Each structure stands twice: as structure tokens, then as C-alpha cells.
Amino acid sequence: MAATEALPSGRRVRSRPDSAILPHVLTARVAVALFGLGAAGVVALAITLAPSPIVVNLPLVAHTAGLLAGYAVTGMILMMARAPLLEHNIGADRMSRWHGLLGPWVIVLIVVHGVAAVLAWAEAQRLSIGTSTDQVLMMPGLVAASASTALFLAIGAASARAARRRLRYETWHAIHLLTYLAIALAFAHELAGPDLAGHPVVQIVWSLLYTLSFAILVRYRLIAPVLQAARHRLRVVAVVEEGPGVVSIVVSGRALKELAAKPGQFFRWRFLTGGSWYMAHPFSLSAPPTDHHLRLTVKAVGDGTRLIHEMTPGTIVLAEGPYGAMTERRRTRSGVLLIAGGVGITPMRTLFETMSRGGGPLTLLYRASTRDDILFRDELEEIAGRRGAELVYWTGRSSDPRSAVTSANLLSRVPDLAQRDVYLCAGPALSKATTIALLAAGLPKRHLHSEEFSF
């Protein structure tokens, strides 16, 4: 657990983790600045290598778009590599959003690169567009690069919001994995194509950039889970019904304290049974971890989670993590408000039990449609009584003005929320509505801590 110094209410309190392996210096702004600096360097490289670097022409557009697309792909790989430095300091949800935002730009740059290259060749050789296209496709690596472009376009189409609503998560995920094939098909063209050909030093540096990105990906998405599984030997020992469509799964293992999991964090769980062995799901811990047991709580919302509900004791479990930045490490104020919506109570319950008081009030505000939907009622009330913390159940339909998530309704329940750190975990719609209401109630945005995952 993190330790804090008790200070008078209203004063700030800095919280540091017990095992501060990495300094909290890599913030989202720093990461964005570093990525932007790299992009600027790529543009400068494209201008330097272009045949006519002073003139903005089709060859320069083709060079710049192609190199920027290749560079951006390495950024997308790192965002999904699950490296602890990024996961713990920036947050997996934020990097997932960045990944989703960057993807369409990569596709646009690839298309611009291809079109500009064909037009530039047609202009230079005084050929028709059809003939120019045929000749360009005969250049080194162009057939594979064209297949890569087709794959990127298909993945982009499947990732569009309208398409995602029609696809099962498992189908979308399988399609998304084709990104790695698309990257591999394009790589030969990147090295042998006119952008980098004849520049061995640049080719080596470019290759090292890709090698490093994939090495980090393999290290943390393939090797780490295997080593972790061999070391901790996780198995399901109990499946407990918590409410309608919600179960808790208790997992046992060896030396689990070595995982250094913090309240508020999550693992990506893979249950090696039946039709769920190939699917990894992000679920938060719903109880503080011990040296022998971990507990997660799952709501049945799709085919994959329904299979998890049918899990039996003895099932082998692979757990990647811990991940997530929504821990006490982000706290800067003495007072804390935890807001949970539905099954979003899972990380909030662990923080409610373990977060130090820090000399200020600690409140858990639990939003649910009805009292029957409240999970862990006995546990939460026991924790509140033992710790002298405040527990507020907020039930009712959002269509009812008295129970809708508004700034006025929030302030009526927690009048001093603007003076606290606020931790929020809820579904996308409730999370958005609550964020708007909190900011309208006067909470500075930097004191709002949340992680949101949605397909």
C-alpha cells in the first residue's frame, strides 16, 4: 500500500508507492511531446532525403507521408506493448485511445503516400496513371506493400464505430491482429523503397527503431506472461455469485506479492478452458491482493464474459499485469471522493479499503439503478464502519431529475468535492456524464482520475 502523511484537511498530501521502481516523470504530456519531436525529426529527414528538398512537390509529399506512416506505426506498437513504464505512468486506457486516434491517420498517410508516389512517377516519366501504377507495382517490395495497404484499409473499416457496433468483440480482435501482418508486409518496402534506399545509416537506424518496438512488444506481451505463469501458477479456486449476472472469481497462486499489484490496478486475464483460452480480458482486482489469492469480479456482457461465468475450480489462469495508473500514487489532496458506477465498483472497493485517510475525508459514492444492483454491500458497509469513512448509495434512473448525474445532484451529496481528488470508474456513458458534472461543479480537471475501457 502507499503511505501518506496525515495533514490538516484542505492541505495537499503527496503519496508515493511502497516500491517506487520508476519515477513518476513520464506523464502524458511528456510522452506526446517526445512523440511529436520524433515526428518532426522524421519530417526533417524526409526533406533532407527528397530529390528536390526545397520545393513542395509530389515526390516530397510521397516521401514525407511514407516516412511519417512508418514512424507512427512504431508508436502504435509501443502503445499496445503493455510496457510497465507506460502502463503505470500514463494509463492503459489513455494509450488505447491514442492508439485508436492514431490509426486513422496512419491509414490516411499510407494512402497519400501511395497516390503521391504514383502521380509523381507518372509526371516524371510522362505516363498515364494506369501505366504508372503498373510500373510502380514492379518496384522492390511494392506487391507486399500493396497487400499491406489493403489490410490496413480493411482493419480501419472494421474499427470504424458503425462496424464495431455490428461485430462481436472476439471477431473485431481477430481482425485487429492482422495489423502485425500488415506491418511485416510493408517493412521490406520501407527499407528497399526510394525513401531510404541508398542511405545505409538511415536504414540501420530505421531497422533498429522497429526492432526495439517489437522487442518491447514481445517482452511484455509474450515472454512476461509465460514467465509469470510459470512462477505463480494461478488457478481458479472459487466462483461466487455477487448479483444478477455478476460473479467474483477467486484465483490462488504462489508468491503473489511479487506481482506488486496495487489497489485500483487490473490484470488481463486469460482462462485456459473451452472457448475462452484465446481471449484476454481486462478486469480490476475487486479485493486487495494477498500473497496467495487474487479476486476479480466479472459482469456478463458478451460471449466471452458469459464463458467466464461458467468457469470451474481448477481452471488454469494466465494473468498479465498488473496494469493501470488509477492508484493512490495519483493522489495530491487530503480529501478523496471515489465514484463507482455499476461493476465499476471493483477498483473503487479496493481503494476504499486501503487508501490512507491523509487527514481528510474519504467518501465512496456508488451509483446504481436500483439497490438490488449494488455489489459488495456487506463488505462496503463493514469497511466504512471500520475506517470511519462515508458510504453513499446513489440509486435511481437517469431519467429522473432527482437521481440524474448533474453537478447540483453531486454537490448535494458531496458539497466539498471541488476540494478533493476524485477517482471515477464507470461505463462509458455514465463516466462521460459524471465527468461533465464534476467539472461543472468546480473540480479542477487535474484532480480527476479515471480509466475507461470500451470496445
C-alpha positions in Angstrom: 0.0 0.0 0.0 1.0 3.6 -0.4 1.8 5.7 2.6 0.7 9.2 3.2 1.4 11.8 5.9 -1.7 13.0 7.8 -2.2 16.7 7.2 -4.9 19.1 8.2 -8.0 18.9 6.0 -7.6 21.0 2.8 -3.9 20.8 2.6 -2.2 18.8 -0.1 -0.7 15.4 0.6 1.8 13.7 -1.8 1.5 9.9 -2.0 4.3 7.6 -3.1 4.1 3.9 -3.8 5.9 1.5 -1.5 8.1 0.2 -4.3 8.7 3.3 -6.5 10.7 1.4 -9.1 10.1 4.1 -11.7 10.0 7.8 -11.0 6.7 9.5 -11.9 8.2 11.6 -14.6 6.7 10.2 -17.8 3.4 12.0 -18.0 1.0 12.1 -20.9 2.3 15.5 -21.9 5.9 14.4 -21.9 5.0 11.3 -24.0 3.1 13.4 -26.5 6.0 15.9 -26.7 8.5 13.1 -27.3 6.4 11.5 -30.0 5.9 14.9 -31.7 9.6 15.6 -31.5 10.3 12.3 -33.3 7.7 13.1 -35.9 9.4 16.5 -36.5 12.7 14.6 -37.0 11.1 12.3 -39.5 9.8 15.3 -41.5 13.2 16.8 -41.4 14.7 13.5 -42.6 12.2 13.4 -45.5 13.0 16.9 -46.6 16.7 16.1 -46.4 16.4 12.9 -48.5 13.9 14.2 -51.0 15.3 14.7 -54.6 14.3 18.4 -54.5 14.0 19.3 -50.8 13.3 23.0 -51.3 10.3 22.5 -53.5 7.0 21.2 -52.1 6.1 18.7 -54.9 4.7 15.2 -55.3 7.9 13.3 -54.5 8.4 15.3 -51.3 4.7 14.6 -50.3 5.2 10.9 -51.0 8.5 10.8 -49.0 7.1 12.6 -46.0 3.8 10.7 -45.9 5.5 7.3 -46.2 8.1 8.0 -43.5 5.5 9.5 -41.1 3.3 6.5 -41.6 6.2 4.1 -40.8 7.2 6.1 -37.8 3.6 6.3 -36.5 3.3 2.5 -36.7 6.1 2.1 -34.2 4.3 4.4 -31.9 1.1 2.3 -32.2 3.2 -0.8 -31.4 4.6 0.8 -28.2 1.1 1.9 -27.1 -0.1 -1.7 -27.2 3.2 -3.3 -25.9 2.0 -3.1 -22.3 5.3 -1.9 -21.0 5.1 -1.1 -17.3 6.7 2.3 -17.7 3.8 3.4 -20.0 1.0 1.4 -18.3 1.8 2.7 -14.8 2.5 6.3 -15.5 0.2 7.2 -18.4 -2.5 4.6 -18.2 -3.6 1.7 -20.4 -7.0 3.4 -21.2 -5.3 6.6 -22.4 -2.8 4.7 -24.6 -5.6 2.7 -26.0 -7.4 5.9 -27.0 -4.3 7.3 -28.5 -3.8 4.1 -30.5 -7.4 4.4 -31.8 -6.9 8.1 -32.7 -3.5 7.5 -34.4 -4.8 4.5 -36.5 -6.9 6.5 -39.0 -4.0 9.0 -39.5 -1.7 6.1 -40.4 -4.1 4.9 -43.0 -4.5 8.4 -44.4 -0.7 8.8 -44.6 -0.4 5.4 -46.3 -3.0 6.3 -48.9 -1.4 9.8 -49.5 2.0 8.1 -49.9 0.7 5.6 -52.5 -1.3 8.2 -54.5 1.5 10.8 -54.5 4.1 8.2 -55.5 2.0 7.0 -58.5 1.3 10.6 -59.6 5.0 11.6 -59.1 6.1 8.7 -61.3 3.5 9.4 -63.9 4.6 13.1 -64.0 8.4 12.2 -64.1 8.0 9.6 -66.9 5.1 11.3 -68.7 2.9 8.2 -68.4 -0.8 7.6 -67.9 -2.0 6.9 -64.4 -2.7 3.2 -65.3 0.8 2.6 -66.8 2.4 4.5 -63.9 0.6 2.3 -61.4 1.7 -0.9 -63.2 5.3 0.2 -63.2 5.3 1.4 -59.6 4.0 -2.0 -58.5 7.0 -3.7 -60.1 9.4 -1.8 -57.8 11.0 -3.6 -54.9 8.6 -4.7 -52.2 5.6 -2.9 -53.8 3.4 -6.0 -54.2 3.8 -6.8 -50.5 3.3 -3.1 -49.6 0.1 -3.0 -51.7 -1.2 -6.1 -49.8 -0.3 -4.3 -46.6 -2.3 -1.2 -47.6 -5.3 -3.4 -48.4 -5.0 -5.0 -44.9 -4.7 -1.6 -43.2 -7.8 -0.4 -45.1 -9.8 -3.5 -44.0 -8.7 -3.1 -40.4 -9.6 0.6 -40.5 -13.1 -0.3 -41.9 -13.6 -2.9 -39.2 -12.5 -0.4 -36.5 -15.0 2.3 -37.6 -17.6 3.0 -35.0 -20.5 1.8 -37.2 -18.7 -1.5 -37.9 -17.7 -2.1 -34.3 -21.3 -2.0 -33.2 -22.1 -4.9 -35.6 -19.1 -7.1 -34.7 -18.6 -9.3 -31.7 -15.5 -8.2 -29.7 -13.8 -11.5 -30.5 -14.3 -11.0 -34.2 -13.0 -7.5 -34.1 -10.0 -8.5 -32.0 -9.1 -11.3 -34.5 -9.3 -8.8 -37.4 -7.2 -6.3 -35.5 -4.4 -8.8 -35.0 -3.8 -8.7 -38.8 -2.1 -5.3 -38.2 1.1 -7.2 -37.4 0.9 -8.9 -40.7 0.3 -5.6 -42.5 3.4 -4.1 -40.7 5.6 -7.0 -41.7 4.5 -6.8 -45.4 5.3 -3.1 -45.6 8.7 -3.3 -43.9 10.7 -4.6 -46.8 9.3 -1.7 -49.0 10.3 0.8 -46.3 13.9 -0.3 -46.4 14.2 -1.0 -50.1 11.9 1.7 -51.5 13.1 5.1 -52.7 12.6 6.8 -49.4 15.6 5.1 -47.7 17.4 3.2 -50.5 21.0 4.3 -50.8 21.2 5.6 -47.2 22.6 2.6 -45.2 23.0 4.6 -41.9 19.3 5.7 -42.1 18.3 2.1 -43.0 20.1 0.8 -39.9 18.5 3.4 -37.6 15.1 2.7 -39.1 15.5 -1.0 -38.6 16.6 -0.5 -35.0 13.5 1.6 -34.3 11.3 -1.3 -35.5 13.4 -3.9 -33.7 13.2 -2.0 -30.4 9.4 -1.5 -30.7 8.8 -5.2 -31.5 11.3 -6.3 -28.8 9.3 -4.4 -26.2 6.1 -5.9 -27.5 7.4 -9.4 -27.4 9.0 -8.9 -24.0 5.8 -7.7 -22.3 3.0 -9.4 -24.3 4.6 -12.8 -24.8 7.6 -13.6 -22.6 6.4 -11.8 -19.4 3.0 -13.7 -19.2 4.8 -17.1 -19.8 7.4 -16.4 -17.1 4.7 -15.1 -14.7 2.5 -18.2 -15.3 5.4 -20.5 -14.6 6.3 -18.6 -11.4 2.9 -18.0 -9.9 0.9 -21.0 -11.2 -2.6 -19.3 -11.0 -5.7 -21.4 -10.8 -9.4 -20.7 -10.1 -10.4 -21.9 -6.6 -13.9 -20.4 -6.4 -16.6 -18.7 -8.4 -19.0 -16.7 -6.2 -22.3 -15.1 -7.4 -22.4 -11.5 -6.3 -25.6 -10.3 -8.0 -27.7 -10.6 -11.2 -25.2 -11.5 -14.0 -22.2 -10.8 -11.8 -19.7 -13.3 -10.3 -16.4 -13.0 -8.4 -13.6 -15.4 -9.3 -11.0 -16.2 -6.6 -7.6 -17.2 -8.0 -4.9 -18.8 -6.0 -1.2 -18.9 -6.7 2.3 -18.7 -5.3 4.3 -15.7 -4.1 1.6 -13.3 -5.4 3.1 -10.3 -3.5 5.9 -10.4 -6.0 3.4 -9.1 -8.6 3.4 -5.8 -6.6 -0.3 -5.2 -7.5 -1.7 -2.0 -6.1 -5.4 -1.3 -5.3 -7.0 0.2 -8.3 -5.0 -1.8 -10.8 -6.1 -4.5 -13.2 -4.8 -7.6 -14.9 -5.5 -9.0 -18.3 -6.9 -12.5 -17.5 -6.8 -15.5 -19.8 -8.7 -18.6 -18.6 -7.3 -21.8 -20.3 -10.5 -23.7 -20.8 -13.1 -24.3 -23.6 -13.8 -21.4 -25.9 -12.1 -18.7 -23.8 -8.4 -19.8 -23.8 -7.5 -17.4 -26.6 -9.2 -14.3 -25.1 -7.6 -11.9 -22.6 -10.0 -9.6 -20.7 -9.0 -6.6 -18.6 -10.6 -6.9 -15.1 -9.7 -5.0 -12.0 -9.0 -6.6 -8.7 -12.1 -6.4 -6.5 -10.3 -7.1 -3.2 -6.8 -6.2 -2.0 -4.3 -8.8 -3.2 -2.7 -11.2 -0.7 0.3 -13.5 -1.1 -1.9 -16.4 -2.0 -5.2 -15.1 -3.6 -6.4 -12.6 -6.1 -10.1 -11.7 -6.7 -11.7 -10.3 -9.8 -15.4 -9.6 -10.4 -17.0 -10.0 -13.9 -20.3 -8.9 -15.3 -21.7 -11.0 -18.2 -21.9 -8.5 -21.1 -20.9 -10.7 -24.1 -19.9 -14.2 -25.2 -16.5 -14.1 -23.6 -17.6 -12.9 -20.2 -20.5 -15.4 -20.2 -18.0 -18.2 -20.7 -16.0 -16.9 -17.7 -19.2 -17.2 -15.6 -19.1 -20.9 -16.4 -15.6 -21.3 -15.1 -14.9 -24.2 -12.7 -12.4 -24.5 -9.9 -9.1 -25.9 -11.1 -9.0 -23.9 -14.3 -5.5 -22.6 -15.1 -5.2 -18.9 -15.4 -2.7 -16.6 -17.2 -2.7 -13.1 -15.8 -0.8 -10.2 -17.5 -0.1 -7.3 -15.2 -0.6 -5.5 -13.0 -1.6 -2.6 -15.2 -3.2 0.8 -14.6 -2.4 4.2 -13.2 -5.5 4.8 -11.2 -3.8 4.2 -7.8 -3.2 6.2 -4.8 0.0 7.3 -6.5 -2.0 10.0 -8.3 -3.4 11.5 -5.2 -2.4 15.1 -4.3 -5.1 16.2 -1.9 -6.0 15.1 1.6 -9.7 14.6 0.8 -10.8 11.9 -1.6 -14.0 11.0 -3.4 -14.4 7.6 -5.0 -17.2 7.4 -7.6 -18.3 4.0 -8.9 -20.9 3.1 -11.4 -22.2 -0.5 -11.7 -19.5 -3.1 -11.9 -17.0 -0.2 -11.8 -17.2 -0.7 -8.0 -14.4 -3.3 -8.3 -11.3 -1.0 -8.3 -13.1 1.5 -6.1 -13.8 -1.1 -3.4 -10.1 -1.9 -3.1 -9.2 1.8 -2.9 -12.0 2.3 -0.3 -10.4 -0.3 1.9 -6.8 0.6 1.5 -6.4 4.3 0.7 -4.9 6.2 3.6 -7.1 8.8 5.2 -4.4 11.5 4.8 -6.1 13.8 7.3 -9.1 14.4 5.0 -12.5 12.9 4.3 -12.8 9.6 2.4 -16.1 9.1 0.6 -17.4 6.3 -1.7 -20.3 7.4 -3.9 -21.8 4.3 -5.5 -24.2 4.9 -8.5 -26.6 2.1 -9.3 -30.0 1.8 -11.0 -31.6 0.0 -8.0 -30.5 -1.1 -4.6 -30.6 -4.7 -5.9 -27.8 -3.8 -8.3 -25.4 -2.8 -5.5 -22.5 -5.2 -5.2 -20.4 -6.0 -2.1 -23.0 -4.2 0.1 -21.9 -6.1 3.3 -18.2 -5.6 2.6 -18.6 -1.9 1.8 -20.6 -1.2 5.0 -18.1 -3.1 7.1 -15.2 -1.2 5.6 -17.0 2.2 6.0 -17.7 1.4 9.7 -14.2 0.1 10.5 -12.5 3.0 8.8 -14.9 5.8 9.7 -15.3 6.6 6.0 -18.5 7.8 4.3 -20.5 5.4 2.0 -23.2 6.9 -0.1 -25.6 4.8 -2.3 -27.0 6.8 -5.2 -29.8 4.9 -6.8 -32.5 5.8 -9.4 -33.0 6.1 -13.1 -31.1 8.8 -15.0 -34.4 10.0 -16.5 -35.5 11.1 -13.0 -34.2 14.7 -12.3 -33.6 13.8 -8.7 -31.3 11.0 -9.5 -29.7 12.2 -12.8 -26.0 12.8 -12.7 -25.8 16.5 -12.6 -23.5 19.0 -10.8 -26.3 20.0 -8.5 -27.0 16.4 -7.5 -23.3 15.7 -7.0 -22.9 18.8 -4.8 -26.0 17.9 -2.7 -24.3 14.6 -1.9 -20.6 15.8 -1.6 -20.6 19.6 -1.1 -16.8 19.9 -0.9 -16.0 17.7 -4.0 -14.1 20.5 -5.6 -11.5 20.4 -2.8 -10.9 16.7 -3.2 -9.1 14.2 -5.5 -11.8 12.3 -7.4 -11.4 8.7 -8.7 -14.0 7.6 -11.2 -14.8 4.2 -12.6 -18.0 3.6 -14.6 -19.3 2.6 -18.0 -18.6 5.0 -20.9 -22.0 6.8 -20.8 -22.0 7.3 -17.0 -18.3 8.2 -17.0 -18.9 10.9 -19.6 -21.9 12.3 -17.8 -20.1 12.3 -14.4 -17.0 13.9 -15.8 -19.1 16.8 -17.2 -21.0 17.2 -13.9 -17.8 17.1 -11.8 -16.1 19.8 -13.9 -19.3 21.9 -13.9 -19.3 21.6 -10.1 -15.8 23.2 -9.9 -13.5 20.2 -9.8 -10.1 21.0 -11.5 -9.6 18.5 -14.3 -6.1 17.6 -13.0 -7.8 16.2 -9.8 -10.0 13.8 -11.7 -8.5 10.3 -12.1 -10.3 7.7 -14.2 -9.7 4.8 -16.5 -12.3 3.8 -19.1 -12.3 0.8 -21.4 -14.8 0.2 -24.1 -15.0 -1.8 -27.3 
